[in-house]
Amino acid sequence: MAEESARPGPRIREGDWAVLKRDEVFKAVQVLRRRKVIFEKQWFYLDNAIGHIYGTTFEVSTGGSLQPKKKMEETTTETKEAGTDNRNIVDDGKSQKLTHDDIQALKDKGIKGQEIVQQLIENSTTFRGKTEFAQDKYIKKKKKKYEAVITIVKPSTRILSTMYYAREPGKINHLRYDTLAQMLTLGNIRAGNKMIVMETCAGLVLGAIMERMGGHGSIIQMYPGGGPVRAATSCFGFPESFFRTLYEFPLSKVCSLVSGTFSSETLPSEPDYNVPVEEESNGSLEEKQTLIQETEVESNTEAVMESIETGDQETMDDLAAEDAECKESKERRNKENIREKQRKQQERKRKLVETAALLEEKNADGLIVASKFHPTPLLLSLLEFVAPSRPFVVYCQYKEPLLDCYTKLREKGGVINLKLSETWLRNYQVLPDRSHPKLMMSGGGGYLLSGITVTMEKVQSDANSLEAQKIEEPVSKKRKLEELHC
Amino acid sequence: MSFVEYRDTIKDGDTAIVFLGHESMFPVKVQHGGKTQTKYGVIRHSTDLIGKRYGSKVTCSKGGWVFILHPTPELWTMNLPHRTQILYSTDISLITMMLELKPGSIVCESGTGSGSLSHAIIRTVAPTGHLYTVEFHQQRAEKAEEEFQEHKVEHLVTVKNQDVCKNGFGVSNVADAVFLDIPSPWEAIGHAKSALKIEGGRICSFSPCIEQVQRTCLAMEEHGFTEINTLESLLRVYNVRTVSLQIPDLGKAAEDNSGTGFDSSNQSNPESLYGILQQGTAQFKSGVPLKEMVGHTGYLTFATKSLF
């Protein structure tokens, strides 16, 4: 244990947001005691992980407790017996002599995964005849199934974006992690920027931007409906300070802001409390507080009821006095509740006005859009708040809306270097004499439209089209004429 | 101007980007009294640039105009003078994210080359991080040093002129991430491991040839790196075009209405039979891929150094 505590590195603490990893599968969890966690068909408690360094690997032992697993020395590869090819290997499903029950018995006996794999190899009639490569592949496959090792790692954009794309792509509009990587770079996201972000990716894009800004600068998150969803953002485990320069602004007020008729009088309706915990929005914290206050009031009345039942020595007068006191405190509490609610509303209003002022400065350093909404109205409106010579990036799951966006932006002017692109990503298996791209690859990761803002000139429409001509890639004359009419 | 922070107005000593039109731009060193020739005429720095807002339109002497842009590492990558083959933003984006770079990160890189990736790393790790970059070619190392100073980022980077395979990065156990873009990266894996923090970090090796990748993966495994993963990323660009396709003339069906098969409700026009409404042309908007695209830059191999 002395050796363990001497190791440097950040340690897993209770309350931390961590990521469970088994081979290529990830799951984000909050480290809480006595909380059952299910991951990859195993269930366990994280209690034993607390205090270990991030990166520690564990095994699930009986009772669901985690035991740290030391990195075992790989058994030296002595020249085993192997065949040359598979011409004589017949796949009749009967080559493994151990039955399902046999294996279960081994597991029940508590035999370690490594030993089970060894047993499977010894009881396979075809193993000796396989080529070395096939044997390798067989062992890897069995290890993956029976040597269940879980690593606990620190969250990062890399890990969370990979996790979300694999587990819940629908929540992030099928934004593939390399596409997200492109957005962060094309958008020149860095410490000190003042960013405008509009996303409906559960807060993953927001989190990625916050990570790249390191708490420096500011972010204004635009949101639809009652409040922004930041489920994924909490998984990053950012310090409190990062949230002090994070603002939010309702999309429903954008038009009024742009036209100069903004007023803080009508706030958007309260967030939907029926949303599942996963997708907690801003307002639910408020809800929880009022609930706590309400239960306190209830328990007070209960206490009074109890004292009456147990037949206290107190006189009826005392009881009456207590009852009146109870009523008074109940009234007081109700008044407090109302005052608290009013104070919160005032605070929200104040923040809204502050955020509106930040937007009205029209000097944001960039705009990132990644949402389920059609991108054109978002871009055309939100670009108003961005300074000239700043990048913007729009993500869309589909190409066609970005074609429309591109066209409308050209018509509007004030942007250059427009580029519509997507990235193609391929994974490789690299082994001696067995290197090749992997069998499956992602079919698509979404599309990006990026560009740079420039000062808007008040020019006539034909000057604009001249500009468009210059900015467009040189094409044959015939095509050019047609384009001007689009 | 700053490569690591935005400023609003152009100042003497800035590196600005002159944008002439589609994919046509170049960097310019802004100086009092300086003049820059463009195909639209001359730009006089003192009157046309200094004091103007970045993003402004500048009219040149012959009447044409250009836009002056604030530099970013991405614009720099597209316009920097090449001393070697460089990494482009597509690979740079993936490297940045997969190495988990962020403000405060300490990064080791070799070879510096033309400084394309270096500028991107510096931008990401600023203001509290640092880049240690190693280049074995003396002139390239000096040029890189010069550029970092011109771009006012020298406080965030240390350039070393040595061979990383023989002498490492010159630092021990300080890096969160190491990047290798050298001919024989497997010879530097050991040095990379010692440059990385004891508690761990990330490594990336970029190699054009699969044979290099194979050797490097083996070396990584032997040195105890985990999560070894090789991938490649390619950029597909689309041109937004309005396309007009001509409707073919398929002629007409039988001229007379002798009732040999067509009912009267079925018009004899091929257009209605084959789904097209009128003669002439059909117009639509399309994202058309380019005729040629980059098909390969290099394989990116990532791995994690872990205590376990």
Boltz contact constraints between the chains, C-beta under 6 A:
constraints:
  - contact:
      token1: [A, 8]
      token2: [B, 198]
      max_distance: 6.0
  - contact:
      token1: [A, 8]
      token2: [B, 199]
      max_distance: 6.0
  - contact:
      token1: [A, 9]
      token2: [B, 199]
      max_distance: 6.0
  - contact:
      token1: [A, 55]
      token2: [B, 200]
      max_distance: 6.0
  - contact:
      token1: [A, 55]
      token2: [B, 306]
      max_distance: 6.0
  - contact:
      token1: [A, 55]
      token2: [B, 308]
      max_distance: 6.0
  - contact:
      token1: [A, 57]
      token2: [B, 308]
      max_distance: 6.0
  - contact:
      token1: [A, 71]
      token2: [B, 308]
      max_distance: 6.0
  - contact:
      token1: [A, 156]
      token2: [B, 100]
      max_distance: 6.0
  - contact:
      token1: [A, 157]
      token2: [B, 97]
      max_distance: 6.0
  - contact:
      token1: [A, 158]
      token2: [B, 97]
      max_distance: 6.0
  - contact:
      token1: [A, 158]
      token2: [B, 98]
      max_distance: 6.0
  - contact:
      token1: [A, 158]
      token2: [B, 100]
      max_distance: 6.0
  - contact:
      token1: [A, 178]
      token2: [B, 94]
      max_distance: 6.0
  - contact:
      token1: [A, 178]
      token2: [B, 233]
      max_distance: 6.0
  - contact:
      token1: [A, 181]
      token2: [B, 93]
      max_distance: 6.0
  - contact:
      token1: [A, 181]
      token2: [B, 94]
      max_distance: 6.0
  - contact:
      token1: [A, 181]
      token2: [B, 97]
      max_distance: 6.0
  - contact:
      token1: [A, 182]
      token2: [B, 93]
      max_distance: 6.0
  - contact:
      token1: [A, 185]
      token2: [B, 89]
      max_distance: 6.0
  - contact:
      token1: [A, 185]
      token2: [B, 93]
      max_distance: 6.0
  - contact:
      token1: [A, 188]
      token2: [B, 72]
      max_distance: 6.0
  - contact:
      token1: [A, 190]
      token2: [B, 123]
      max_distance: 6.0
  - contact:
      token1: [A, 191]
      token2: [B, 103]
      max_distance: 6.0
  - contact:
      token1: [A, 191]
      token2: [B, 126]
      max_distance: 6.0
  - contact:
      token1: [A, 191]
      token2: [B, 127]
      max_distance: 6.0
  - contact:
      token1: [A, 192]
      token2: [B, 5]
      max_distance: 6.0
  - contact:
      token1: [A, 211]
      token2: [B, 102]
      max_distance: 6.0
  - contact:
      token1: [A, 212]
      token2: [B, 102]
      max_distance: 6.0
  - contact:
      token1: [A, 214]
      token2: [B, 102]
      max_distance: 6.0
  - contact:
      token1: [A, 214]
      token2: [B, 103]
      max_distance: 6.0
  - contact:
      token1: [A, 365]
      token2: [B, 6]
      max_distance: 6.0
  - contact:
      token1: [A, 388]
      token2: [B, 55]
      max_distance: 6.0
  - contact:
      token1: [A, 389]
      token2: [B, 54]
      max_distance: 6.0
  - contact:
      token1: [A, 389]
      token2: [B, 55]
      max_distance: 6.0
  - contact:
      token1: [A, 389]
      token2: [B, 69]
      max_distance: 6.0
  - contact:
      token1: [A, 389]
      token2: [B, 70]
      max_distance: 6.0
  - contact:
      token1: [A, 399]
      token2: [B, 287]
      max_distance: 6.0
  - contact:
      token1: [A, 403]
      token2: [B, 240]
      max_distance: 6.0
  - contact:
      token1: [A, 403]
      token2: [B, 285]
      max_distance: 6.0
  - contact:
      token1: [A, 403]
      token2: [B, 287]
      max_distance: 6.0
  - contact:
      token1: [A, 406]
      token2: [B, 240]
      max_distance: 6.0
  - contact:
      token1: [A, 420]
      token2: [B, 238]
      max_distance: 6.0
  - contact:
      token1: [A, 420]
      token2: [B, 240]
      max_distance: 6.0
  - contact:
      token1: [A, 420]
      token2: [B, 287]
      max_distance: 6.0
  - contact:
      token1: [A, 421]
      token2: [B, 235]
      max_distance: 6.0
  - contact:
      token1: [A, 421]
      token2: [B, 237]
      max_distance: 6.0
  - contact:
      token1: [A, 422]
      token2: [B, 236]
      max_distance: 6.0
  - contact:
      token1: [A, 423]
      token2: [B, 233]
      max_distance: 6.0
  - contact:
      token1: [A, 423]
      token2: [B, 235]
      max_distance: 6.0
  - contact:
      token1: [A, 424]
      token2: [B, 234]
      max_distance: 6.0
  - contact:
      token1: [A, 424]
      token2: [B, 236]
      max_distance: 6.0
  - contact:
      token1: [A, 425]
      token2: [B, 233]
      max_distance: 6.0
  - contact:
      token1: [A, 426]
      token2: [B, 232]
      max_distance: 6.0
  - contact:
      token1: [A, 427]
      token2: [B, 231]
      max_distance: 6.0
  - contact:
      token1: [A, 428]
      token2: [B, 230]
      max_distance: 6.0
  - contact:
      token1: [A, 430]
      token2: [B, 213]
      max_distance: 6.0
  - contact:
      token1: [A, 430]
      token2: [B, 214]
      max_distance: 6.0
  - contact:
      token1: [A, 430]
      token2: [B, 217]
      max_distance: 6.0
  - contact:
      token1: [A, 430]
      token2: [B, 230]
      max_distance: 6.0
  - contact:
      token1: [A, 435]
      token2: [B, 210]
      max_distance: 6.0
  - contact:
      token1: [A, 435]
      token2: [B, 214]
      max_distance: 6.0
  - contact:
      token1: [A, 454]
      token2: [B, 55]
      max_distance: 6.0
  - contact:
      token1: [A, 454]
      token2: [B, 67]
      max_distance: 6.0
  - contact:
      token1: [A, 455]
      token2: [B, 55]
      max_distance: 6.0
  - contact:
      token1: [A, 455]
      token2: [B, 56]
      max_distance: 6.0
  - contact:
      token1: [A, 470]
      token2: [B, 21]
      max_distance: 6.0
  - contact:
      token1: [A, 471]
      token2: [B, 21]
      max_distance: 6.0
  - contact:
      token1: [A, 471]
      token2: [B, 22]
      max_distance: 6.0
  - contact:
      token1: [A, 473]
      token2: [B, 22]
      max_distance: 6.0
  - contact:
      token1: [A, 482]
      token2: [B, 242]
      max_distance: 6.0
  - contact:
      token1: [A, 483]
      token2: [B, 242]
      max_distance: 6.0
  - contact:
      token1: [A, 486]
      token2: [B, 242]
      max_distance: 6.0
